[in-house]
């Protein structure tokens, strides 16, 4: 559970720092969601 929370926090930070537009935020959040989904499937 701690790993999942850490991933979500890191994804949030990357989304905020890595894009300048609303479209970019959406794309970053989608990618973060995919990573979290993949991590959940592996468990």
PDB file of N, CA, C, O and CB in Angstrom:
ATOM      1  N   UNK A   1       0.818  -1.194   0.000  1.00  0.00           N
ATOM      2  CA  UNK A   1       0.000   0.000   0.000  1.00  0.00           C
ATOM      3  C   UNK A   1       0.866   1.264   0.000  1.00  0.00           C
ATOM      4  O   UNK A   1       0.544   2.251  -0.661  1.00  0.00           O
ATOM      5  CB  UNK A   1      -0.933  -0.005   1.205  1.00  0.00           C
ATOM      6  N   UNK A   2       1.967   1.214   0.752  1.00  0.00           N
ATOM      7  CA  UNK A   2       2.865   2.370   0.786  1.00  0.00           C
ATOM      8  C   UNK A   2       3.474   2.626  -0.591  1.00  0.00           C
ATOM      9  O   UNK A   2       3.680   3.773  -0.986  1.00  0.00           O
ATOM     10  CB  UNK A   2       3.979   2.155   1.825  1.00  0.00           C
ATOM     11  N   UNK A   3       3.757   1.543  -1.315  1.00  0.00           N
ATOM     12  CA  UNK A   3       4.330   1.679  -2.650  1.00  0.00           C
ATOM     13  C   UNK A   3       3.348   2.377  -3.580  1.00  0.00           C
ATOM     14  O   UNK A   3       3.736   3.242  -4.365  1.00  0.00           O
ATOM     15  CB  UNK A   3       4.719   0.305  -3.216  1.00  0.00           C
ATOM     16  N   UNK A   4       2.081   2.003  -3.493  1.00  0.00           N
ATOM     17  CA  UNK A   4       1.060   2.613  -4.339  1.00  0.00           C
ATOM     18  C   UNK A   4       0.924   4.102  -4.034  1.00  0.00           C
ATOM     19  O   UNK A   4       0.823   4.915  -4.952  1.00  0.00           O
ATOM     20  CB  UNK A   4      -0.288   1.907  -4.147  1.00  0.00           C
ATOM     21  N   UNK A   5       0.919   4.456  -2.777  1.00  0.00           N
ATOM     22  CA  UNK A   5       0.814   5.859  -2.393  1.00  0.00           C
ATOM     23  C   UNK A   5       2.034   6.637  -2.885  1.00  0.00           C
ATOM     24  O   UNK A   5       1.906   7.772  -3.345  1.00  0.00           O
ATOM     25  CB  UNK A   5       0.671   5.992  -0.863  1.00  0.00           C
ATOM     26  N   UNK A   6       3.203   6.033  -2.789  1.00  0.00           N
ATOM     27  CA  UNK A   6       4.423   6.673  -3.267  1.00  0.00           C
ATOM     28  C   UNK A   6       4.360   6.894  -4.778  1.00  0.00           C
ATOM     29  O   UNK A   6       4.731   7.959  -5.271  1.00  0.00           O
ATOM     30  CB  UNK A   6       5.652   5.825  -2.903  1.00  0.00           C
ATOM     31  N   UNK A   7       3.889   5.884  -5.505  1.00  0.00           N
ATOM     32  CA  UNK A   7       3.759   6.027  -6.958  1.00  0.00           C
ATOM     33  C   UNK A   7       2.794   7.145  -7.327  1.00  0.00           C
ATOM     34  O   UNK A   7       3.063   7.930  -8.236  1.00  0.00           O
ATOM     35  CB  UNK A   7       3.291   4.714  -7.580  1.00  0.00           C
ATOM     36  N   UNK A   8       1.685   7.214  -6.628  1.00  0.00           N
ATOM     37  CA  UNK A   8       0.702   8.261  -6.907  1.00  0.00           C
ATOM     38  C   UNK A   8       1.297   9.641  -6.624  1.00  0.00           C
ATOM     39  O   UNK A   8       1.106  10.574  -7.405  1.00  0.00           O
ATOM     40  CB  UNK A   8      -0.575   8.045  -6.064  1.00  0.00           C
ATOM     41  N   UNK A   9       2.009   9.767  -5.521  1.00  0.00           N
ATOM     42  CA  UNK A   9       2.633  11.048  -5.178  1.00  0.00           C
ATOM     43  C   UNK A   9       3.665  11.450  -6.223  1.00  0.00           C
ATOM     44  O   UNK A   9       3.700  12.602  -6.655  1.00  0.00           O
ATOM     45  CB  UNK A   9       3.289  10.973  -3.793  1.00  0.00           C
ATOM     46  N   UNK A  10       4.495  10.514  -6.625  1.00  0.00           N
ATOM     47  CA  UNK A  10       5.513  10.817  -7.641  1.00  0.00           C
ATOM     48  C   UNK A  10       4.878  11.186  -8.972  1.00  0.00           C
ATOM     49  O   UNK A  10       5.332  12.107  -9.651  1.00  0.00           O
ATOM     50  CB  UNK A  10       6.451   9.625  -7.830  1.00  0.00           C
ATOM     51  N   UNK A  11       3.830  10.466  -9.342  1.00  0.00           N
ATOM     52  CA  UNK A  11       3.135  10.768 -10.591  1.00  0.00           C
ATOM     53  C   UNK A  11       2.545  12.171 -10.547  1.00  0.00           C
ATOM     54  O   UNK A  11       2.581  12.903 -11.536  1.00  0.00           O
ATOM     55  CB  UNK A  11       2.031   9.735 -10.860  1.00  0.00           C
ATOM     56  N   UNK A  12       2.006  12.535  -9.397  1.00  0.00           N
ATOM     57  CA  UNK A  12       1.460  13.881  -9.246  1.00  0.00           C
ATOM     58  C   UNK A  12       2.521  14.952  -9.396  1.00  0.00           C
ATOM     59  O   UNK A  12       2.305  15.968 -10.056  1.00  0.00           O
ATOM     60  CB  UNK A  12       0.788  14.021  -7.907  1.00  0.00           C
ATOM     61  N   UNK A  13       3.656  14.720  -8.784  1.00  0.00           N
ATOM     62  CA  UNK A  13       4.751  15.689  -8.900  1.00  0.00           C
ATOM     63  C   UNK A  13       5.245  15.806 -10.337  1.00  0.00           C
ATOM     64  O   UNK A  13       5.509  16.904 -10.826  1.00  0.00           O
ATOM     65  CB  UNK A  13       5.910  15.292  -7.986  1.00  0.00           C
ATOM     66  N   UNK A  14       5.364  14.667 -11.004  1.00  0.00           N
ATOM     67  CA  UNK A  14       5.807  14.696 -12.399  1.00  0.00           C
ATOM     68  C   UNK A  14       4.796  15.408 -13.283  1.00  0.00           C
ATOM     69  O   UNK A  14       5.165  16.168 -14.177  1.00  0.00           O
ATOM     70  CB  UNK A  14       6.041  13.277 -12.914  1.00  0.00           C
ATOM     71  N   UNK A  15       3.528  15.158 -13.027  1.00  0.00           N
ATOM     72  CA  UNK A  15       2.479  15.800 -13.822  1.00  0.00           C
ATOM     73  C   UNK A  15       2.520  17.311 -13.646  1.00  0.00           C
ATOM     74  O   UNK A  15       2.348  18.056 -14.611  1.00  0.00           O
ATOM     75  CB  UNK A  15       1.094  15.259 -13.431  1.00  0.00           C
ATOM     76  N   UNK A  16       2.746  17.764 -12.423  1.00  0.00           N
ATOM     77  CA  UNK A  16       2.774  19.206 -12.172  1.00  0.00           C
ATOM     78  C   UNK A  16       4.023  19.868 -12.721  1.00  0.00           C
ATOM     79  O   UNK A  16       3.972  21.011 -13.175  1.00  0.00           O
ATOM     80  CB  UNK A  16       2.673  19.477 -10.695  1.00  0.00           C
ATOM     81  N   UNK A  17       5.136  19.165 -12.684  1.00  0.00           N
ATOM     82  CA  UNK A  17       6.389  19.783 -13.112  1.00  0.00           C
ATOM     83  C   UNK A  17       6.711  19.542 -14.581  1.00  0.00           C
ATOM     84  O   UNK A  17       7.517  20.271 -15.161  1.00  0.00           O
ATOM     85  CB  UNK A  17       7.517  19.271 -12.270  1.00  0.00           C
ATOM     86  N   UNK A  18       6.102  18.542 -15.189  1.00  0.00           N
ATOM     87  CA  UNK A  18       6.512  18.147 -16.530  1.00  0.00           C
ATOM     88  C   UNK A  18       5.671  18.683 -17.665  1.00  0.00           C
ATOM     89  O   UNK A  18       5.955  18.380 -18.823  1.00  0.00           O
ATOM     90  CB  UNK A  18       6.519  16.704 -16.612  1.00  0.00           C
ATOM     91  N   UNK A  19       4.640  19.473 -17.378  1.00  0.00           N
ATOM     92  CA  UNK A  19       3.817  19.945 -18.487  1.00  0.00           C
ATOM     93  C   UNK A  19       3.351  21.366 -18.248  1.00  0.00           C
ATOM     94  O   UNK A  19       3.321  21.840 -17.112  1.00  0.00           O
ATOM     95  CB  UNK A  19       2.617  19.030 -18.694  1.00  0.00           C
ATOM     96  N   UNK A  20       2.987  22.041 -19.328  1.00  0.00           N
ATOM     97  CA  UNK A  20       2.603  23.445 -19.227  1.00  0.00           C
ATOM     98  C   UNK A  20       1.159  23.697 -19.632  1.00  0.00           C
ATOM     99  O   UNK A  20       0.674  24.821 -19.506  1.00  0.00           O
ATOM    100  CB  UNK A  20       3.513  24.283 -20.076  1.00  0.00           C
ATOM    101  N   UNK A  21       0.465  22.678 -20.115  1.00  0.00           N
ATOM    102  CA  UNK A  21      -0.895  22.882 -20.590  1.00  0.00           C
ATOM    103  C   UNK A  21      -1.844  21.893 -19.934  1.00  0.00           C
ATOM    104  O   UNK A  21      -1.414  20.890 -19.364  1.00  0.00           O
ATOM    105  CB  UNK A  21      -0.958  22.748 -22.111  1.00  0.00           C
ATOM    106  N   UNK A  22      -3.126  22.177 -20.015  1.00  0.00           N
ATOM    107  CA  UNK A  22      -4.135  21.271 -19.475  1.00  0.00           C
ATOM    108  C   UNK A  22      -4.088  19.938 -20.219  1.00  0.00           C
ATOM    109  O   UNK A  22      -4.237  18.878 -19.610  1.00  0.00           O
ATOM    110  CB  UNK A  22      -5.545  21.900 -19.575  1.00  0.00           C
ATOM    111  N   UNK A  23      -3.885  19.992 -21.516  1.00  0.00           N
ATOM    112  CA  UNK A  23      -3.776  18.769 -22.308  1.00  0.00           C
ATOM    113  C   UNK A  23      -2.583  17.946 -21.838  1.00  0.00           C
ATOM    114  O   UNK A  23      -2.671  16.723 -21.731  1.00  0.00           O
ATOM    115  CB  UNK A  23      -3.644  19.100 -23.811  1.00  0.00           C
ATOM    116  N   UNK A  24      -1.495  18.600 -21.564  1.00  0.00           N
ATOM    117  CA  UNK A  24      -0.301  17.908 -21.075  1.00  0.00           C
ATOM    118  C   UNK A  24      -0.533  17.255 -19.724  1.00  0.00           C
ATOM    119  O   UNK A  24      -0.055  16.148 -19.475  1.00  0.00           O
ATOM    120  CB  UNK A  24       0.862  18.874 -20.981  1.00  0.00           C
ATOM    121  N   UNK A  25      -1.269  17.939 -18.847  1.00  0.00           N
ATOM    122  CA  UNK A  25      -1.591  17.363 -17.543  1.00  0.00           C
ATOM    123  C   UNK A  25      -2.409  16.098 -17.736  1.00  0.00           C
ATOM    124  O   UNK A  25      -2.152  15.083 -17.088  1.00  0.00           O
ATOM    125  CB  UNK A  25      -2.358  18.377 -16.660  1.00  0.00           C
ATOM    126  N   UNK A  26      -3.391  16.154 -18.624  1.00  0.00           N
ATOM    127  CA  UNK A  26      -4.230  14.987 -18.887  1.00  0.00           C
ATOM    128  C   UNK A  26      -3.419  13.813 -19.393  1.00  0.00           C
ATOM    129  O   UNK A  26      -3.635  12.677 -18.971  1.00  0.00           O
ATOM    130  CB  UNK A  26      -5.310  15.331 -19.888  1.00  0.00           C
ATOM    131  N   UNK A  27      -2.502  14.073 -20.279  1.00  0.00           N
ATOM    132  CA  UNK A  27      -1.659  13.006 -20.819  1.00  0.00           C
ATOM    133  C   UNK A  27      -0.760  12.422 -19.737  1.00  0.00           C
ATOM    134  O   UNK A  27      -0.588  11.206 -19.661  1.00  0.00           O
ATOM    135  CB  UNK A  27      -0.810  13.529 -21.983  1.00  0.00           C
ATOM    136  N   UNK A  28      -0.192  13.275 -18.909  1.00  0.00           N
ATOM    137  CA  UNK A  28       0.674  12.803 -17.832  1.00  0.00           C
ATOM    138  C   UNK A  28      -0.111  11.966 -16.833  1.00  0.00           C
ATOM    139  O   UNK A  28       0.369  10.929 -16.373  1.00  0.00           O
ATOM    140  CB  UNK A  28       1.339  13.985 -17.121  1.00  0.00           C
ATOM    141  N   UNK A  29      -1.316  12.412 -16.497  1.00  0.00           N
ATOM    142  CA  UNK A  29      -2.145  11.654 -15.560  1.00  0.00           C
ATOM    143  C   UNK A  29      -2.548  10.311 -16.149  1.00  0.00           C
ATOM    144  O   UNK A  29      -2.626   9.312 -15.433  1.00  0.00           O
ATOM    145  CB  UNK A  29      -3.392  12.454 -15.181  1.00  0.00           C
ATOM    146  N   UNK A  30      -2.802  10.286 -17.445  1.00  0.00           N
ATOM    147  CA  UNK A  30      -3.156   9.027 -18.100  1.00  0.00           C
ATOM    148  C   UNK A  30      -1.980   8.050 -18.037  1.00  0.00           C
ATOM    149  O   UNK A  30      -2.167   6.868 -17.746  1.00  0.00           O
ATOM    150  CB  UNK A  30      -3.573   9.275 -19.571  1.00  0.00           C
ATOM    151  N   UNK A  31      -0.795   8.534 -18.306  1.00  0.00           N
ATOM    152  CA  UNK A  31       0.393   7.684 -18.244  1.00  0.00           C
ATOM    153  C   UNK A  31       0.625   7.182 -16.826  1.00  0.00           C
ATOM    154  O   UNK A  31       0.975   6.019 -16.623  1.00  0.00           O
ATOM    155  CB  UNK A  31       1.627   8.446 -18.742  1.00  0.00           C
ATOM    156  N   UNK A  32       0.429   8.058 -15.849  1.00  0.00           N
ATOM    157  CA  UNK A  32       0.600   7.659 -14.447  1.00  0.00           C
ATOM    158  C   UNK A  32      -0.424   6.589 -14.077  1.00  0.00           C
ATOM    159  O   UNK A  32      -0.105   5.627 -13.380  1.00  0.00           O
ATOM    160  CB  UNK A  32       0.463   8.884 -13.506  1.00  0.00           C
ATOM    161  N   UNK A  33      -1.648   6.765 -14.547  1.00  0.00           N
ATOM    162  CA  UNK A  33      -2.691   5.777 -14.292  1.00  0.00           C
ATOM    163  C   UNK A  33      -2.353   4.430 -14.892  1.00  0.00           C
ATOM    164  O   UNK A  33      -2.607   3.389 -14.285  1.00  0.00           O
ATOM    165  CB  UNK A  33      -4.012   6.259 -14.838  1.00  0.00           C
ATOM    166  N   UNK A  34      -1.782   4.450 -16.080  1.00  0.00           N
ATOM    167  CA  UNK A  34      -1.382   3.195 -16.728  1.00  0.00           C
ATOM    168  C   UNK A  34      -0.289   2.500 -15.917  1.00  0.00           C
ATOM    169  O   UNK A  34      -0.314   1.279 -15.763  1.00  0.00           O
ATOM    170  CB  UNK A  34      -0.890   3.461 -18.173  1.00  0.00           C
ATOM    171  N   UNK A  35       0.652   3.256 -15.406  1.00  0.00           N
ATOM    172  CA  UNK A  35       1.733   2.667 -14.593  1.00  0.00           C
ATOM    173  C   UNK A  35       1.165   2.048 -13.319  1.00  0.00           C
ATOM    174  O   UNK A  35       1.569   0.956 -12.921  1.00  0.00           O
ATOM    175  CB  UNK A  35       2.797   3.738 -14.236  1.00  0.00           C
ATOM    176  N   UNK A  36       0.240   2.741 -12.689  1.00  0.00           N
ATOM    177  CA  UNK A  36      -0.370   2.226 -11.464  1.00  0.00           C
ATOM    178  C   UNK A  36      -1.167   0.965 -11.770  1.00  0.00           C
ATOM    179  O   UNK A  36      -1.141  -0.002 -11.008  1.00  0.00           O
ATOM    180  CB  UNK A  36      -1.278   3.294 -10.811  1.00  0.00           C
ATOM    181  N   UNK A  37      -1.879   0.987 -12.901  1.00  0.00           N
ATOM    182  CA  UNK A  37      -2.651  -0.184 -13.320  1.00  0.00           C
ATOM    183  C   UNK A  37      -1.723  -1.386 -13.540  1.00  0.00           C
ATOM    184  O   UNK A  37      -2.019  -2.498 -13.102  1.00  0.00           O
ATOM    185  CB  UNK A  37      -3.448   0.126 -14.613  1.00  0.00           C
ATOM    186  N   UNK A  38      -0.619  -1.150 -14.211  1.00  0.00           N
ATOM    187  CA  UNK A  38       0.348  -2.218 -14.461  1.00  0.00           C
ATOM    188  C   UNK A  38       0.905  -2.782 -13.150  1.00  0.00           C
ATOM    189  O   UNK A  38       1.062  -3.993 -12.993  1.00  0.00           O
ATOM    190  CB  UNK A  38       1.494  -1.699 -15.340  1.00  0.00           C
ATOM    191  N   UNK A  39       1.197  -1.878 -12.221  1.00  0.00           N
ATOM    192  CA  UNK A  39       1.733  -2.313 -10.924  1.00  0.00           C
ATOM    193  C   UNK A  39       0.695  -3.148 -10.167  1.00  0.00           C
ATOM    194  O   UNK A  39       1.038  -4.128  -9.506  1.00  0.00           O
ATOM    195  CB  UNK A  39       2.160  -1.087 -10.073  1.00  0.00           C
ATOM    196  N   UNK A  40      -0.557  -2.754 -10.271  1.00  0.00           N
ATOM    197  CA  UNK A  40      -1.628  -3.486  -9.585  1.00  0.00           C
ATOM    198  C   UNK A  40      -1.823  -4.873 -10.202  1.00  0.00           C
ATOM    199  O   UNK A  40      -2.102  -5.837  -9.489  1.00  0.00           O
ATOM    200  CB  UNK A  40      -2.948  -2.689  -9.643  1.00  0.00           C
ATOM    201  N   UNK A  41      -1.678  -4.971 -11.517  1.00  0.00           N
ATOM    202  CA  UNK A  41      -1.850  -6.257 -12.202  1.00  0.00           C
ATOM    203  C   UNK A  41      -0.746  -7.236 -11.836  1.00  0.00           C
ATOM    204  O   UNK A  41      -0.969  -8.447 -11.831  1.00  0.00           O
ATOM    205  CB  UNK A  41      -1.878  -6.054 -13.714  1.00  0.00           C
ATOM    206  N   UNK A  42       0.435  -6.728 -11.532  1.00  0.00           N
ATOM    207  CA  UNK A  42       1.580  -7.583 -11.213  1.00  0.00           C
ATOM    208  C   UNK A  42       1.437  -8.239  -9.836  1.00  0.00           C
ATOM    209  O   UNK A  42       2.050  -9.273  -9.574  1.00  0.00           O
ATOM    210  CB  UNK A  42       2.873  -6.769 -11.267  1.00  0.00           C
ATOM    211  N   UNK A  43       0.630  -7.640  -8.961  1.00  0.00           N
ATOM    212  CA  UNK A  43       0.462  -8.184  -7.605  1.00  0.00           C
ATOM    213  C   UNK A  43      -0.471  -9.319  -7.568  1.00  0.00           C
ATOM    214  O   UNK A  43      -0.715  -9.883  -6.501  1.00  0.00           O
ATOM    215  CB  UNK A  43      -0.015  -7.146  -6.670  1.00  0.00           C
TER     216      UNK A  43
END
